[in-house]
Amino acid sequence: MDAFTAGLLQRIKATESDLTRARDEGDDFLVEVELAELDDLRRLAAEHGVEVGVSGV
C-alpha cells in the first residue's frame, strides 16, 4: 500500500470516528460537516481506485 492510499484510508477512518462522536453528542452542525468531509474523501478514493470498506456511518 502506498503512502497516498494509507493516508486516505486513515483520514476516512478518523472522519468516521469524528462523525460518530458528533452524532453521540447531538451536534447536528458537526454531523453535517463530517458527512461532507466523508463524502469528499470517498469520492477521492473512488477517483483513484482505492477500495474503501463499507461502514455503517
Stockholm file with secondary structure:
# STOCKHOLM 1.0

chainA/1-57         MDAFTAGLLQRIKATESDLTRARDEGDDFLVEVELAELDDLRRLAAEHGVEVGVSGV
#=GR chainA/1-57 SS CCHHHHHHHHHHHHHHHHHHHHHHHTCHHHHHHHHHHHHHHHHHHHHTTCCCCCCCC
#=GC SS_cons        CCHHHHHHHHHHHHHHHHHHHHHHHTCHHHHHHHHHHHHHHHHHHHHTTCCCCCCCC
//
